[in-house]
Amino acid sequence: MTHSHITIWWLRQDLRLSDNPALVWAAQRGKVLPVYIHDRTRGRLAGGATKWWLQQSLAALGKQIPLVIKSGETAKVLHDLIAETGADGVCWNRCYEPWAVNSDKDLKSLLRENAKVEVESFNGALLLEPWEVKNGSGTEFKVFTPFWKTCVGLLEARGVIPYPPPQVTWHEGVASDSVTFYPSRNEPDWAAGWDKLWQPGEDGAHKTLQHFLANGLQHYANGRDLPAKPYTSKLSPHLHFGEISPRQIWVEAKKHAGANCDKFLSEVGWREFCHQLLYHYPTMVEQNWKQNFDAYPWRKLEGKAAADFEAWTKGKTGYPLVDAGMRELWHTGWMHNRVRMVTASFLIKHLRIDWREGEKWFWDTLVDADQANNACGWQWVAGSGADAAPYFRIFNPTSQAEKFDPQDSYIKKWVPEYGTSLYPKPIVDHEAARKAAMDGYEMVKGESA
Ligand SMILES: Cc1cc2nc3c(=O)[nH]c(=O)nc-3n(C[C@H](O)[C@H](O)[C@H](O)COP(=O)(O)OP(=O)(O)OC[C@H]3O[C@@H](n4cnc5c(N)ncnc54)[C@H](O)[C@@H]3O)c2cc1C
């Protein structure tokens, strides 16, 4: 191995050292300069909760390696670093948000042509590239079950093999800018206590996975719908920030083969499905995937509708499962999947508020806020997405609570005043809301998707 080369490893959503193809490539070339760039001009600005996570995750990584954090426009920062260090290579792991796909492509040509450096990008985030999985007609899948069956076939044929940890010689001595993602002066500190709930970083990700495999996986297939039980992995923020890879999860989970493992991996498969949908339908974050939903008569966010939205965000709708979910989200930065479906359905169908308003709220408050999964989740519930729940399937928040939280354990944890005179009355009547939602649906159905 020669150490005459210096390679900039540009980190984004791959905040880990193991199974990191960009890092492996950089290490093989010579010395590695690890850089995270805070660039406010690239893509959608991070929400509050993910800023908190990012700050902790970078701090954890910075304890292991001489990570350089820079602030500014990405191309300029990279050009400056090349000039400063004499680096002759730049690499990164791919992101699949539409803005990232476009600007990464431009950046690659710019660096190759102007800076005359070697540039490579890799797949560090998904089991398969979004363009690799095709149906019989050679196009992308729009339905999950055949998509995932095809993925599993491909993965089993190829084998899932994480990259071995590389021997890295770091290029040191480059100064970081002073960047604060989540100011500690936030008063009151919204994220107070989150460090007891979460351990951002690669170490935390692997501990979370192993804890889940030892304690939750055996209950997963039947228990993953029970919000009071710790039967899901809580790996979503770790996966979003790439502190662990789906390849590593696949390999570790497969050691516990069986129905629970298959169900769990199929949920990881939903993440793949959402990412490939976003890749092929880049407008999915802002626009209905089924365009006939453009005709839906959402309420304008003013007057009573604005008050209803606020009650939803604060967990004061008078529907205890909805309120418990919204409070869990506010207090922990995370919400159980079953309750995400119920709270989203309530906003869209009971309150007839545009799913995009809910998507924005989740974007700001979830520690796992992810463009692909969030837009996919909201459009699934709205009925406007690919392979979505039919619009007319309107969750009844009361019977959902009876079914999935029969002892009210989850509700009582988050809504301690439930059952007392302090608990608010329902802001809408279920039957009347259901009828209004179905009347709205009459305006979109019948038109082709
Ligand atoms: C309205 C709505 C919004 C959502 N927003 C997000 C979001 O911003 N970020 C996010 O990561 N997930 C989102 N989800 C999907 C899902 O709720 C979370 O991924 C899951 O609850 C995370 O908890 P977990 O890690 O314990 O999941 P587990 O059940 O342990 O699943 C393992 C992993 O599989 C993936 N996964 C599981 N379910 C889904 C799903 N339905 N769609 C896509 N990936 C899935 C996640 O990466 C998850 O970490 C949303 C779902 C809905 C209904």
The ligand as a Gaussian input file, in Angstrom:
#p B3LYP/6-31G(d) Opt

LIG

0 1
 C      -46.933000       8.478000       8.739000
 C      -45.646000       7.719000       8.866000
 C      -44.439000       8.405000       8.849000
 C      -43.221000       7.711000       8.952000
 N      -42.041000       8.421000       8.935000
 C      -40.865000       7.757000       9.008000
 C      -39.635000       8.459000       8.985000
 O      -39.573000       9.682000       8.818000
 N      -38.480000       7.743000       9.117000
 C      -38.487000       6.381000       9.256000
 O      -37.406000       5.782000       9.369000
 N      -39.642000       5.691000       9.252000
 C      -40.824000       6.328000       9.147000
 N      -41.995000       5.614000       9.178000
 C      -41.937000       4.146000       9.155000
 C      -41.956000       3.418000      10.523000
 O      -42.988000       3.907000      11.316000
 C      -40.634000       3.555000      11.263000
 O      -39.558000       3.217000      10.420000
 C      -40.587000       2.610000      12.478000
 O      -41.658000       2.859000      13.336000
 C      -39.282000       2.782000      13.210000
 O      -39.245000       2.030000      14.373000
 P      -38.304000       0.760000      14.509000
 O      -36.919000       1.114000      14.103000
 O      -38.496000       0.215000      15.880000
 O      -38.921000      -0.220000      13.417000
 P      -38.787000      -1.796000      13.208000
 O      -40.161000      -2.348000      13.208000
 O      -37.826000      -2.390000      14.137000
 O      -38.257000      -1.895000      11.707000
 C      -36.874000      -1.976000      11.370000
 C      -36.529000      -0.886000      10.365000
 O      -37.259000      -1.072000       9.159000
 C      -37.609000       0.206000       8.598000
 N      -39.072000       0.322000       8.561000
 C      -39.962000      -0.255000       9.398000
 N      -41.234000       0.050000       9.013000
 C      -41.118000       0.827000       7.924000
 C      -42.059000       1.477000       7.061000
 N      -43.394000       1.342000       7.251000
 N      -41.593000       2.232000       6.038000
 C      -40.270000       2.363000       5.815000
 N      -39.329000       1.776000       6.597000
 C      -39.756000       1.023000       7.639000
 C      -37.023000       1.271000       9.509000
 O      -35.777000       1.671000       8.999000
 C      -36.882000       0.516000      10.830000
 O      -35.875000       1.040000      11.655000
 C      -43.230000       6.289000       9.070000
 C      -44.453000       5.621000       9.083000
 C      -45.641000       6.324000       8.994000
 C      -46.946000       5.555000       9.016000

